[in-house]
Amino acid sequence: MDRLTVRIPAAPQYLQVVRLVAAGLASRLRFTIDDIEDLKIAVDELAAYITGSQGRDGTLEITFSVNDDRIEIEGTGKFDGEVRIRTDLTEFSRQILTTVADEAWLQHDDGIPKFGLKKTRQS
């Protein structure tokens, strides 16, 4: 398994970098164009919960774990001061994530906001 970590400012305008990395890794694994788009949607949806619409003071650290046919992505918010984010997904977000990812979650772990998702290449 290969691992890659990207650290960006916790601001929505930098989420494009995360989407591009996810797309590049999925392309390397021969994901279909539709599956690559699904992966970009999933990572964007979850990361946006952590950055918020206005951004936050701190960073968002994203780790990509790449297997032969699967990508696992975990994100962690590292903020200046304590920040509580909403971890209960809206019904709309839940529908999106159920459609585009094999597994997705959003939670606080000891006060640190985190998310994760898995996407497997369809044979």
N, C-alpha and C positions, 0 to 999 in steps of 0.2 A: 504494500500500500504506500502510495506517495502522499505526502502532506505539504500543503502550501498555506502560508498565513499572510493575510493582507491587513494592514492597519490604515484606517482612513479617519479623517475628522468625522465626528458624529453629526453630520449634516446631510440632508437629503440630496443636495447637489453632487455629492460624491458617490452616491449609490450606483451610478452608472459604471464606475470602475469595478464594483463587485459583480454586477451583471455581466460585464465583459469578460472577467476572469472565469466566471461560471460557464459562460457560453464557450469560451476557448477550451476549457477542460472537457466539457461535454462533447465538443466537436472532435477532440482528440480520441475520445472513446467511441466515436462513430454513432452518437445519438442522432436521431432524426431531427430535421429542422423543427418539427412540431415539439419534440421533447426538449430541445434546447430552449425554445420560446417558453415552454412550461416551466423549466428550471429558472429562467430569468424572472418570470412572474413570481414564482414562489419565494425566491431569495429577496426580491424587492418588497414583496408584501410583508414578510417577517422583519426585515431590516428597518422598514419604515416605522414599525411599532417602536423600535428602540430609539431611532433618531428623532422621532416626532416630526411634525410638519415644519417646525421652525429650527430644528437642529438643537443640539445640546452641547454644553461645554465638556469636552473630552473626546474620546475616540471610540470607534467601533472596530473590534478585531474579529476578522472572519477567517476561519480555518476550513480549508477544503481537503477532504480525505478522498483520494481517488483509488478505486479498485479496478479490476478488469472490466466490469460492466455497471459500476455504481459510483455515484458521487454522494458523499455525506458532507453537509455544510453546517458548521456551528458558528454562531456569532455571539460576542460578548460585549456589552457596553461597559466602558471604563470611563467614568465621569468624574469631574471635579465636584466633590461633595456628594451627598446622598440624593439619588434620583429614583423616584418610584414611577414605573411605567405601567400602563394597563396591560395585563397579561391574559385577560379573558378576551379571546378573539370574537369579533362580531360574527353574526350568522353569515354575512356576506363573505368575510375573510375565510371563515371555516369552509364554506362552499368552494371558494377559489382554491384553497390549499388541498382540499380533498380531491379536487379534479386534477391538479397539476403536479402533485407530489405523492410519493408512496407513503411518506410519513412526515409530519411537521408538528413542532411544538414551540411554545413560548412560555417562559417562566422566570421567576426570580429565584436565584440560588444564593442564599445568605445575603440578600439585598442587592445582588448583582443581576441585572437583566440579561437573559440569554435566550437564544433560539436555536433550533436545529431542524434540518430537513434531510430527507434521503430521496434519491431519484435513481431508479435502475433502468438501464437501456433495455428496450423491448427487443426481443429476439426476432 
